[in-house]
Amino acid sequence: MENFTPISALLGGALIGLASGLYLLLNGRIAGISGILGGLMSRGSAMSERLEKLAFIIGMIVGPIIVIATSPIQAQSVVDASLPVIIVAGLIVGFGTRLGSGCTSGHGICGLSRLSARSLVATLCFMGAGMACTFVVRHVIGG
């Protein structure tokens, strides 16, 4: 736990909560990333809704780039999986998102804050599956 930084984790969590709360208050919509991305790709959305969703996605990409460019702390992220493994993992996550009727952000952040029973079950399922996969990879397979 040498890289655990509780202050930045608390600040990041507070900003995510604030952003999702403001999104709900100002737009009346849940800040679930899969729903926003799916709505951006659907043909039935009005242009103003598509622009709003596009701005949200662009902000998610540009925001961290700005923080990394202006922060004195060097963030490191190492991905040592091959491209085919990353693609398959992304497809599995997409399938799980469809199966669970939402993503981790929609259920775990927005749904739980609204005391949704469906989101509680979904969050318990994906957290349990993540813990089980981590256990298998680290202790059974030895990765």
N, CA and C atoms as a LAMMPS dump frame, in Angstrom:
ITEM: TIMESTEP
0
ITEM: NUMBER OF ATOMS
429
ITEM: BOX BOUNDS ff ff ff
-5.0000000000000000e+02 5.0000000000000000e+02
-5.0000000000000000e+02 5.0000000000000000e+02
-5.0000000000000000e+02 5.0000000000000000e+02
ITEM: ATOMS id mol type element x y z
1 1 1 N 0.828 -1.193 0
2 1 2 C 0 0 0
3 1 3 C 0.871 1.255 0
4 2 1 N 2.006 1.157 -0.64
5 2 2 C 2.916 2.294 -0.658
6 2 3 C 2.412 3.441 -1.525
7 3 1 N 1.519 3.166 -2.466
8 3 2 C 1.002 4.209 -3.338
9 3 3 C -0.36 4.725 -2.911
10 4 1 N -0.845 4.315 -1.755
11 4 2 C -2.157 4.754 -1.278
12 4 3 C -2.085 6.207 -0.849
13 5 1 N -2.925 7.014 -1.445
14 5 2 C -2.95 8.444 -1.126
15 5 3 C -4.38 8.817 -0.727
16 6 1 N -4.671 8.778 0.577
17 6 2 C -6.059 8.986 1.013
18 6 3 C -6.606 10.375 0.704
19 7 1 N -5.763 11.384 0.728
20 7 2 C -6.251 12.751 0.469
21 7 3 C -6.719 12.879 -0.978
22 8 1 N -5.888 12.431 -1.921
23 8 2 C -6.296 12.541 -3.324
24 8 3 C -7.462 11.612 -3.635
25 9 1 N -7.524 10.449 -2.975
26 9 2 C -8.648 9.534 -3.183
27 9 3 C -9.946 10.167 -2.666
28 10 1 N -9.875 10.799 -1.515
29 10 2 C -11.049 11.464 -0.95
30 10 3 C -11.485 12.63 -1.825
31 11 1 N -10.529 13.407 -2.282
32 11 2 C -10.827 14.541 -3.159
33 11 3 C -11.435 14.063 -4.477
34 12 1 N -10.859 13.024 -5.058
35 12 2 C -11.383 12.479 -6.307
36 12 3 C -12.79 11.952 -6.141
37 13 1 N -13.037 11.223 -5.054
38 13 2 C -14.376 10.709 -4.784
39 13 3 C -15.387 11.823 -4.586
40 14 1 N -14.968 12.859 -3.884
41 14 2 C -15.865 14.003 -3.664
42 14 3 C -16.195 14.705 -4.983
43 15 1 N -15.205 14.848 -5.853
44 15 2 C -15.446 15.484 -7.152
45 15 3 C -16.361 14.635 -8.029
46 16 1 N -16.182 13.311 -7.993
47 16 2 C -17.06 12.429 -8.759
48 16 3 C -18.491 12.533 -8.232
49 17 1 N -18.645 12.524 -6.915
50 17 2 C -19.973 12.672 -6.321
51 17 3 C -20.606 14.002 -6.664
52 18 1 N -19.827 15.073 -6.587
53 18 2 C -20.325 16.403 -6.926
54 18 3 C -20.75 16.469 -8.387
55 19 1 N -19.905 15.94 -9.272
56 19 2 C -20.219 15.978 -10.704
57 19 3 C -21.474 15.178 -11.021
58 20 1 N -21.594 13.986 -10.443
59 20 2 C -22.783 13.166 -10.743
60 20 3 C -24.035 13.785 -10.123
61 21 1 N -23.904 14.385 -8.947
62 21 2 C -25.039 15.063 -8.326
63 21 3 C -25.487 16.266 -9.129
64 22 1 N -24.533 17.056 -9.598
65 22 2 C -24.872 18.222 -10.423
66 22 3 C -25.49 17.803 -11.747
67 23 1 N -24.967 16.72 -12.322
68 23 2 C -25.524 16.23 -13.588
69 23 3 C -26.987 15.84 -13.404
70 24 1 N -27.289 15.173 -12.295
71 24 2 C -28.671 14.776 -12.016
72 24 3 C -29.546 15.998 -11.742
73 25 1 N -29.053 16.933 -10.929
74 25 2 C -29.842 18.126 -10.59
75 25 3 C -30.088 19.029 -11.787
76 26 1 N -29.062 19.223 -12.601
77 26 2 C -29.172 20.174 -13.706
78 26 3 C -29.804 19.583 -14.959
79 27 1 N -29.649 18.26 -15.149
80 27 2 C -30.149 17.646 -16.383
81 27 3 C -31.247 16.618 -16.151
82 28 1 N -31.433 16.227 -14.897
83 28 2 C -32.43 15.213 -14.602
84 28 3 C -32.057 13.834 -15.101
85 29 1 N -30.781 13.614 -15.348
86 29 2 C -30.312 12.334 -15.879
87 29 3 C -29.198 11.772 -15.013
88 30 1 N -29.055 10.459 -15.048
89 30 2 C -28.01 9.759 -14.312
90 30 3 C -26.702 9.858 -15.088
91 31 1 N -25.611 10.072 -14.382
92 31 2 C -24.292 10.178 -15.021
93 31 3 C -23.65 8.81 -15.182
94 32 1 N -24.388 7.856 -15.721
95 32 2 C -23.834 6.54 -16.029
96 32 3 C -23.123 6.613 -17.37
97 33 1 N -21.872 6.254 -17.394
98 33 2 C -21.065 6.435 -18.592
99 33 3 C -21.579 5.586 -19.754
100 34 1 N -21.988 4.345 -19.477
101 34 2 C -22.48 3.501 -20.569
102 34 3 C -23.748 4.088 -21.187
103 35 1 N -24.622 4.651 -20.369
104 35 2 C -25.831 5.272 -20.893
105 35 3 C -25.532 6.528 -21.692
106 36 1 N -24.577 7.299 -21.221
107 36 2 C -24.197 8.518 -21.939
108 36 3 C -23.551 8.161 -23.273
109 37 1 N -22.64 7.195 -23.257
110 37 2 C -21.973 6.778 -24.489
111 37 3 C -22.963 6.118 -25.445
112 38 1 N -23.849 5.273 -24.91
113 38 2 C -24.87 4.634 -25.747
114 38 3 C -25.814 5.655 -26.352
115 39 1 N -26.193 6.668 -25.565
116 39 2 C -27.067 7.726 -26.073
117 39 3 C -26.392 8.566 -27.131
118 40 1 N -25.082 8.717 -27.012
119 40 2 C -24.322 9.479 -28.005
120 40 3 C -24.316 8.745 -29.342
121 41 1 N -24.302 7.42 -29.274
122 41 2 C -24.239 6.628 -30.504
123 41 3 C -25.61 6.316 -31.095
124 42 1 N -26.679 6.537 -30.338
125 42 2 C -28.018 6.215 -30.857
126 42 3 C -28.468 7.278 -31.846
127 43 1 N -29.307 6.882 -32.768
128 43 2 C -29.754 7.785 -33.829
129 43 3 C -30.947 8.635 -33.415
130 44 1 N -31.671 8.228 -32.383
131 44 2 C -32.904 8.907 -32.019
132 44 3 C -32.733 10.154 -31.17
133 45 1 N -31.52 10.451 -30.721
134 45 2 C -31.31 11.591 -29.819
135 45 3 C -31.357 12.911 -30.566
136 46 1 N -31.852 13.947 -29.883
137 46 2 C -31.831 15.296 -30.44
138 46 3 C -30.398 15.809 -30.453
139 47 1 N -30.126 16.766 -31.316
140 47 2 C -28.764 17.294 -31.462
141 47 3 C -28.263 17.901 -30.161
142 48 1 N -29.12 18.597 -29.416
143 48 2 C -28.685 19.218 -28.165
144 48 3 C -28.298 18.149 -27.14
145 49 1 N -29.046 17.034 -27.1
146 49 2 C -28.706 15.942 -26.189
147 49 3 C -27.385 15.296 -26.59
148 50 1 N -27.186 15.138 -27.882
149 50 2 C -25.935 14.526 -28.356
150 50 3 C -24.737 15.418 -28.034
151 51 1 N -24.903 16.73 -28.182
152 51 2 C -23.817 17.654 -27.864
153 51 3 C -23.496 17.622 -26.371
154 52 1 N -24.523 17.534 -25.547
155 52 2 C -24.325 17.445 -24.1
156 52 3 C -23.544 16.177 -23.74
157 53 1 N -23.927 15.06 -24.334
158 53 2 C -23.259 13.786 -24.066
159 53 3 C -21.822 13.815 -24.591
160 54 1 N -21.634 14.41 -25.758
161 54 2 C -20.292 14.528 -26.333
162 54 3 C -19.401 15.389 -25.441
163 55 1 N -19.941 16.494 -24.934
164 55 2 C -19.171 17.354 -24.032
165 55 3 C -18.777 16.597 -22.765
166 56 1 N -19.681 15.772 -22.257
167 56 2 C -19.391 14.969 -21.062
168 56 3 C -18.233 14.01 -21.334
169 57 1 N -18.291 13.296 -22.448
170 57 2 C -17.238 12.333 -22.804
171 57 3 C -15.912 13.052 -23.056
172 58 1 N -15.945 14.16 -23.767
173 58 2 C -14.714 14.925 -24.024
174 58 3 C -14.122 15.426 -22.707
175 59 1 N -14.982 15.875 -21.805
176 59 2 C -14.503 16.323 -20.494
177 59 3 C -13.831 15.205 -19.719
178 60 1 N -14.35 13.979 -19.857
179 60 2 C -13.73 12.839 -19.173
180 60 3 C -12.347 12.529 -19.735
181 61 1 N -12.133 12.832 -20.988
182 61 2 C -10.836 12.57 -21.621
183 61 3 C -9.874 13.732 -21.385
184 62 1 N -10.35 14.946 -21.571
185 62 2 C -9.496 16.134 -21.479
186 62 3 C -9.153 16.481 -20.023
187 63 1 N -10.091 16.268 -19.103
188 63 2 C -9.855 16.6 -17.695
189 63 3 C -8.594 15.974 -17.122
190 64 1 N -8.434 14.658 -17.214
191 64 2 C -7.21 14.04 -16.698
192 64 3 C -5.95 14.506 -17.416
193 65 1 N -6.061 14.786 -18.71
194 65 2 C -4.892 15.277 -19.46
195 65 3 C -4.444 16.619 -18.891
196 66 1 N -5.394 17.488 -18.58
197 66 2 C -5.06 18.79 -17.993
198 66 3 C -4.422 18.608 -16.616
199 67 1 N -4.994 17.718 -15.8
200 67 2 C -4.437 17.475 -14.465
201 67 3 C -3.011 16.939 -14.565
202 68 1 N -2.781 15.986 -15.452
203 68 2 C -1.435 15.415 -15.613
204 68 3 C -0.458 16.479 -16.101
205 69 1 N -0.913 17.338 -17.022
206 69 2 C -0.031 18.376 -17.571
207 69 3 C 0.302 19.46 -16.554
208 70 1 N -0.588 19.702 -15.6
209 70 2 C -0.369 20.801 -14.659
210 70 3 C 0.054 20.345 -13.271
211 71 1 N 0.06 19.044 -13.026
212 71 2 C 0.382 18.53 -11.696
213 71 3 C 1.866 18.203 -11.576
214 72 1 N 2.457 18.502 -10.43
215 72 2 C 3.858 18.144 -10.244
216 72 3 C 4.055 16.643 -9.989
217 73 1 N 2.988 15.938 -9.674
218 73 2 C 3.077 14.505 -9.399
219 73 3 C 3.051 13.741 -10.714
220 74 1 N 3.973 12.815 -10.854
221 74 2 C 4.038 11.992 -12.054
222 74 3 C 3.15 10.766 -11.888
223 75 1 N 2.07 10.718 -12.626
224 75 2 C 1.17 9.571 -12.563
225 75 3 C 1.709 8.469 -13.46
226 76 1 N 1.654 7.247 -12.957
227 76 2 C 2.122 6.113 -13.746
228 76 3 C 1.006 5.095 -13.863
229 77 1 N 0.847 4.602 -15.048
230 77 2 C -0.105 3.536 -15.288
231 77 3 C 0.543 2.578 -16.265
232 78 1 N 0.732 1.351 -15.837
233 78 2 C 1.389 0.363 -16.675
234 78 3 C 0.376 -0.7 -17.054
235 79 1 N 0.195 -0.884 -18.339
236 79 2 C -0.677 -1.932 -18.842
237 79 3 C 0.213 -2.94 -19.552
238 80 1 N 0.302 -4.125 -18.982
239 80 2 C 1.191 -5.123 -19.589
240 80 3 C 0.417 -6.262 -20.251
241 81 1 N -0.831 -6 -20.607
242 81 2 C -1.631 -6.973 -21.345
243 81 3 C -1.519 -6.677 -22.833
244 82 1 N -1.696 -7.716 -23.63
245 82 2 C -1.631 -7.535 -25.078
246 82 3 C -2.915 -6.881 -25.591
247 83 1 N -2.834 -6.341 -26.8
248 83 2 C -4.003 -5.677 -27.387
249 83 3 C -5.198 -6.624 -27.523
250 84 1 N -5.03 -7.869 -27.968
251 84 2 C -6.19 -8.766 -28.03
252 84 3 C -6.835 -9.003 -26.655
253 85 1 N -6.028 -9.117 -25.61
254 85 2 C -6.577 -9.309 -24.257
255 85 3 C -7.357 -8.071 -23.834
256 86 1 N -6.856 -6.899 -24.14
257 86 2 C -7.546 -5.653 -23.792
258 86 3 C -8.875 -5.561 -24.547
259 87 1 N -8.88 -5.943 -25.82
260 87 2 C -10.113 -5.902 -26.615
261 87 3 C -11.146 -6.882 -26.062
262 88 1 N -10.724 -8.109 -25.769
263 88 2 C -11.642 -9.106 -25.208
264 88 3 C -12.176 -8.63 -23.856
265 89 1 N -11.301 -8.071 -23.024
266 89 2 C -11.735 -7.559 -21.717
267 89 3 C -12.768 -6.451 -21.887
268 90 1 N -12.545 -5.564 -22.831
269 90 2 C -13.51 -4.495 -23.099
270 90 3 C -14.855 -5.03 -23.558
271 91 1 N -14.826 -6.042 -24.4
272 91 2 C -16.078 -6.659 -24.853
273 91 3 C -16.812 -7.341 -23.705
274 92 1 N -16.073 -7.993 -22.815
275 92 2 C -16.695 -8.634 -21.653
276 92 3 C -17.326 -7.586 -20.737
277 93 1 N -16.623 -6.484 -20.532
278 93 2 C -17.174 -5.4 -19.711
279 93 3 C -18.429 -4.833 -20.373
280 94 1 N -18.39 -4.643 -21.686
281 94 2 C -19.57 -4.15 -22.407
282 94 3 C -20.743 -5.103 -22.285
283 95 1 N -20.48 -6.41 -22.383
284 95 2 C -21.535 -7.411 -22.222
285 95 3 C -22.118 -7.344 -20.805
286 96 1 N -21.252 -7.225 -19.804
287 96 2 C -21.714 -7.123 -18.413
288 96 3 C -22.531 -5.868 -18.174
289 97 1 N -22.146 -4.806 -18.826
290 97 2 C -22.878 -3.542 -18.707
291 97 3 C -24.288 -3.691 -19.268
292 98 1 N -24.405 -4.365 -20.402
293 98 2 C -25.722 -4.607 -20.998
294 98 3 C -26.542 -5.544 -20.128
295 99 1 N -25.887 -6.607 -19.639
296 99 2 C -26.559 -7.601 -18.814
297 99 3 C -27.067 -6.993 -17.512
298 100 1 N -26.271 -6.097 -16.924
299 100 2 C -26.636 -5.47 -15.655
300 100 3 C -27.44 -4.191 -15.797
301 101 1 N -27.816 -3.844 -17.001
302 101 2 C -28.587 -2.621 -17.286
303 101 3 C -27.906 -1.364 -16.762
304 102 1 N -26.612 -1.309 -16.922
305 102 2 C -25.871 -0.12 -16.506
306 102 3 C -24.452 -0.455 -16.125
307 103 1 N -23.64 0.572 -15.985
308 103 2 C -22.225 0.383 -15.684
309 103 3 C -21.938 0.655 -14.209
310 104 1 N -20.694 0.502 -13.855
311 104 2 C -20.299 0.698 -12.462
312 104 3 C -20.571 2.114 -11.986
313 105 1 N -20.383 3.09 -12.855
314 105 2 C -20.64 4.471 -12.44
315 105 3 C -22.13 4.714 -12.266
316 106 1 N -22.933 4.166 -13.16
317 106 2 C -24.378 4.36 -13.05
318 106 3 C -24.954 3.701 -11.812
319 107 1 N -24.542 2.46 -11.561
320 107 2 C -25.062 1.736 -10.401
321 107 3 C -24.332 2.113 -9.115
322 108 1 N -22.99 2.071 -9.162
323 108 2 C -22.197 2.255 -7.947
324 108 3 C -22.199 3.655 -7.383
325 109 1 N -22.268 4.639 -8.236
326 109 2 C -22.233 6.022 -7.752
327 109 3 C -23.637 6.617 -7.726
328 110 1 N -24.266 6.627 -8.873
329 110 2 C -25.581 7.288 -8.97
330 110 3 C -26.697 6.451 -8.363
331 111 1 N -26.719 5.153 -8.648
332 111 2 C -27.796 4.304 -8.148
333 111 3 C -27.786 4.146 -6.642
334 112 1 N -26.594 3.906 -6.078
335 112 2 C -26.515 3.746 -4.623
336 112 3 C -26.873 5.032 -3.892
337 113 1 N -26.49 6.164 -4.458
338 113 2 C -26.818 7.433 -3.801
339 113 3 C -28.324 7.703 -3.82
340 114 1 N -29.044 7.074 -4.762
341 114 2 C -30.504 7.204 -4.818
342 114 3 C -31.192 6.06 -4.083
343 115 1 N -30.41 5.231 -3.385
344 115 2 C -30.911 4.096 -2.605
345 115 3 C -31.681 3.088 -3.469
346 116 1 N -31.191 2.86 -4.676
347 116 2 C -31.812 1.918 -5.587
348 116 3 C -31.427 0.488 -5.208
349 117 1 N -32.415 -0.36 -4.962
350 117 2 C -32.158 -1.768 -4.61
351 117 3 C -31.5 -2.495 -5.783
352 118 1 N -31.936 -2.204 -6.999
353 118 2 C -31.343 -2.831 -8.184
354 118 3 C -29.861 -2.475 -8.305
355 119 1 N -29.528 -1.222 -8.023
356 119 2 C -28.132 -0.793 -8.079
357 119 3 C -27.303 -1.436 -6.972
358 120 1 N -27.901 -1.645 -5.801
359 120 2 C -27.197 -2.32 -4.71
360 120 3 C -26.836 -3.742 -5.126
361 121 1 N -27.795 -4.459 -5.699
362 121 2 C -27.533 -5.83 -6.151
363 121 3 C -26.472 -5.839 -7.25
364 122 1 N -26.595 -4.934 -8.216
365 122 2 C -25.619 -4.859 -9.307
366 122 3 C -24.222 -4.536 -8.769
367 123 1 N -24.125 -3.597 -7.839
368 123 2 C -22.834 -3.219 -7.27
369 123 3 C -22.216 -4.376 -6.499
370 124 1 N -23.022 -5.078 -5.714
371 124 2 C -22.509 -6.253 -4.997
372 124 3 C -22.021 -7.312 -5.975
373 125 1 N -22.734 -7.497 -7.073
374 125 2 C -22.326 -8.487 -8.077
375 125 3 C -21.012 -8.113 -8.743
376 126 1 N -20.876 -6.863 -9.223
377 126 2 C -19.633 -6.545 -9.923
378 126 3 C -18.455 -6.401 -8.975
379 127 1 N -18.686 -5.971 -7.74
380 127 2 C -17.581 -5.929 -6.771
381 127 3 C -17.141 -7.352 -6.404
382 128 1 N -18.115 -8.238 -6.19
383 128 2 C -17.788 -9.63 -5.883
384 128 3 C -17.055 -10.308 -7.023
385 129 1 N -17.517 -10.083 -8.248
386 129 2 C -16.857 -10.671 -9.416
387 129 3 C -15.439 -10.126 -9.566
388 130 1 N -15.263 -8.836 -9.324
389 130 2 C -13.923 -8.246 -9.403
390 130 3 C -12.978 -8.812 -8.353
391 131 1 N -13.49 -8.984 -7.134
392 131 2 C -12.661 -9.577 -6.073
393 131 3 C -12.311 -11.022 -6.396
394 132 1 N -13.287 -11.773 -6.902
395 132 2 C -13.035 -13.177 -7.251
396 132 3 C -12.002 -13.284 -8.375
397 133 1 N -12.138 -12.445 -9.397
398 133 2 C -11.17 -12.465 -10.509
399 133 3 C -9.781 -12.09 -10.032
400 134 1 N -9.682 -11.088 -9.18
401 134 2 C -8.382 -10.684 -8.647
402 134 3 C -7.76 -11.808 -7.836
403 135 1 N -8.549 -12.477 -7.031
404 135 2 C -8.05 -13.589 -6.234
405 135 3 C -7.538 -14.709 -7.134
406 136 1 N -8.317 -15.061 -8.141
407 136 2 C -7.913 -16.141 -9.047
408 136 3 C -6.63 -15.783 -9.79
409 137 1 N -6.56 -14.562 -10.32
410 137 2 C -5.372 -14.154 -11.093
411 137 3 C -4.138 -14.086 -10.206
412 138 1 N -4.268 -13.536 -9.011
413 138 2 C -3.092 -13.352 -8.153
414 138 3 C -2.682 -14.611 -7.383
415 139 1 N -3.661 -15.407 -6.935
416 139 2 C -3.329 -16.503 -6.031
417 139 3 C -3.511 -17.887 -6.615
418 140 1 N -4.333 -18.04 -7.629
419 140 2 C -4.54 -19.364 -8.22
420 140 3 C -3.666 -19.511 -9.462
421 141 1 N -3.792 -18.559 -10.392
422 141 2 C -3.003 -18.596 -11.614
423 141 3 C -1.58 -18.121 -11.335
424 142 1 N -1.467 -17.13 -10.457
425 142 2 C -0.144 -16.609 -10.088
426 142 3 C 0.351 -15.506 -10.994
427 143 1 N -0.575 -14.631 -11.437
428 143 2 C -0.218 -13.559 -12.363
429 143 3 C 0.33 -12.354 -11.734
